[in-house]
Amino acid sequence: MKILSVNVGRALAVQINGREVLTAIGKQPQGGPVAYGPMGLAGDEQADLSVHGGLSKAIYAYPSEHLAFWRTVRAQARAGAWDQDVPPGLVGENLTLQGLTERELWIGDRLCFADGGVLVVSEPRQPCFKFNGAMGFNKAAKLMTESGYCGAYLAVLVPGTLSAGESFRLEPGERHLSLLDAFRSRAR
């Protein structure tokens, strides 16, 4: 399991379905180590703190294993070309991960890094209309809900730094509630 990309973004005004909204969903990959603390990654912003950010949603991680799915559905919706990869950060994720999907995650599981930093799985992401805007078509949020490809919000237990290419280990929590069960219960 490793980090493919560490991504941050600034809140910007964008047009979504004819209305101007503030969003920081468009994250950009960072070179070198990025520090993180209880409120998230250095240099990262959230536009709507009622649904993003804060202690329990400091960092958003997304599995790279789902990016081929999004490339295909974006092409079908004519929001991208068939050969156009989904770039790191487009889904709004701070961490693009490899080797760990929602199926293996439970609320309370810990991602442990070599520098001693620890992130804790706190809850699944719930998609909104801003996700539709980022993906370029209006059924993206519905497809995230149907597929269960939601990614995970992480709380910071021990601050540290994160870098692309860095490996980590998963330390199981109590295993009372799986991430997918939490996602599906909220999606109803």
Buried (B, 14 or more C-beta within 10 A) or exposed (E): EBBBBBBBBEBEEBEBEEEEBEBBBBBBBBEEBBEBEEBBBEEBBBBBEEEBBBEEBBBBBBBBBBBEBBBEBBBEBEBBEEEEEBBBBBBBBBBBBBBBBBEBBBBBBBBBBEBEBBBBBBBBBBBBBBBBBBBEBBEBBEBBBEEBBBBBBBBBEBBBBBBBEBEBEBEEBEEEBBBBEBBBEEBE
